[in-house]
Amino acid sequence: MSWMRKYLTLLLMALVSCTPGQAPFRAEALVGAFGPAFGPNAEYGLSGHFSFIADGLAVVGGGCNFPGDDPLAAGARKTFYSEVYLRDGQWKKAGELPQALAYACTAPVEDGVLLIGGSTPDGLSSGVLHLCIRDGELVLSDVAPLPCGLDQAAACALGGRVFVAGGNDAQGASRRVLCLEDGRWKGFAELPEGLVQPVACVTEDALFVFGGFNSSASPKDAVSHGWKLAFASGEWTRMEYPSDSLTFTGSAGALVDGRYLIFAGGVNRTVFNRAVNTTEPDYLFRPVGAYRFNPVLYCFDTRTMGWSTLATDGIYALAGAALASDGHHLVVTGGELKPRIRTPQVIDIQLKDL
């Protein structure tokens, strides 16, 4: 193959992989809200919380918000939560975490999830808990802690191994990929760049890390690309998005059918990058639409490396929401409508095969 033919072939492959194609599913959404069980601050919503689905029932816990009459005020105080709720027809309290916690990541494991790291009112956490629901009640147990405090990371699991990628540690944006195997955390790899608030998934062949905010770059950047770590070679490959204006920083993600990674929400790259690289005194006080959070439900196929769009709707224009999956049933909970303003919204999504 001539160098020109090889170049054109690679170019065509790149264009196919980063141009949205035929979606594998149709998304049907039903919108609800947190119930009275969430207490007097339910109306202020949540962000930075976790969620999972246990025996078909949605579970939501932790997180933070800015309750009060004026969340945008200079003295507004962020409140962290320890409560965990279960939706069994109606929302009810299932239990509490040992301490209030936000910005942790979760990975599905046998009989539940691991809740990894996060932030407490006192700072970064290195704690790891196994959570499950039994007879409608939260059951938790300690797991080996992380080697350092870490929040806003991404986690995923497959075949007895749990991976944690990126996040924010005491030094800032982390490049580390940690792996929990046989009860011990160890360094597995290093990302090509530090990424805070990424989304990750793992398949038999590779680890995928998307989105994230590179606070070490100059200028600081909510990146518009992802990374694939091939296990066979140990090498990272950069993956382009459908648009260089797109980032999945602040998105929530869930793997479906062991193949399709679904993304909900995320910040707008242009608006976010301008805010973190310049001084904008009015940044908190703009109307919701000015932040241009991502309203598209994207789907990435880990086999073909192709992108597709499942839905476009303002209900998905969130940052810091949580996304849980159980087969073709997805649940999006909470998130920010704009900085400091959270929502109690709950979106149930059914993915219908096309």
Protein Blocks (a to p, Z undefined) as FASTA:
>chain_A
ZZklmmmmmmmmmmmmmgccddfbdcddddddddfknojmlmnopehiacddeehiacde
ehiddedjblmbmklccdddfbdcddehiacdfbdcfbdcehiacdddehiaddeeiidf
kbccfbdcddddeehiacdddddddfbdcehiacddeehiacdeehjdfkbpafbdcdde
ehiacdfbdcfbdcehiacdddfkbccdeehidfkbccddddfbdcdddfklopacdddd
fbfkbccehiacddehhlaccdeejidfklmmmmmmpccfklmmpcfklnopafbdcddd
fklopacdfbdcfklmcghiacddehjaccdeejifbghiacfbdcddddddZZ
